[in-house]
């Protein structure tokens, strides 16, 4: 699935992921698994992400 990611600094990008929206939500909500998330070919810090939507 292609997703659009908006960061809190205003930057945005698109990514291709095999994860569902539910899986992305669970991974972003779980702070016990670390503070970074893999989105396509990018590794992003969870706390810098404002929103994720399907493209």
C-alpha positions as CSV (number, residue, x, y, z in Angstrom):
1,X,0.0,0.0,0.0
2,X,1.2,3.5,-0.7
3,X,1.0,6.0,2.2
4,X,1.5,9.7,2.6
5,X,3.4,10.7,5.7
6,X,3.2,14.2,7.1
7,X,5.8,15.2,9.7
8,X,5.4,17.9,12.4
9,X,8.0,20.1,10.8
10,X,5.8,20.3,7.7
11,X,7.9,17.9,5.6
12,X,6.0,15.2,3.8
13,X,6.8,12.1,1.7
14,X,5.2,9.0,0.2
15,X,6.2,5.5,1.0
16,X,5.3,2.0,-0.1
17,X,4.7,-0.5,2.8
18,X,3.3,-4.0,3.3
19,X,1.9,-3.0,6.7
20,X,-1.8,-2.3,7.1
21,X,-3.0,1.0,8.7
22,X,-3.8,-1.0,11.8
23,X,-0.3,-2.3,12.0
24,X,1.2,1.1,11.5
25,X,-1.1,2.5,14.2
26,X,0.0,-0.2,16.7
27,X,3.7,0.3,15.9
28,X,3.5,4.0,16.3
29,X,1.5,3.7,19.5
30,X,3.9,1.2,21.1
31,X,6.8,3.1,22.7
32,X,8.2,0.0,24.3
33,X,9.5,-1.2,20.9
34,X,11.8,1.8,20.3
35,X,11.4,5.3,19.0
36,X,11.9,4.6,15.3
37,X,9.7,3.2,12.6
38,X,10.5,1.8,9.1
39,X,8.3,3.4,6.4
40,X,9.2,2.1,3.0
41,X,12.9,2.8,2.5
42,X,13.0,5.4,5.3
43,X,13.6,5.1,9.0
44,X,11.8,7.9,10.9
45,X,11.6,8.9,14.5
46,X,8.0,8.1,15.7
47,X,7.6,11.4,17.6
48,X,8.2,13.5,14.4
49,X,5.2,12.0,12.5
50,X,2.1,14.1,12.5
51,X,-0.1,11.9,10.3
52,X,-0.2,8.9,7.9
53,X,-2.9,8.4,5.3
54,X,-3.4,6.2,2.3
55,X,-2.4,7.7,-1.0
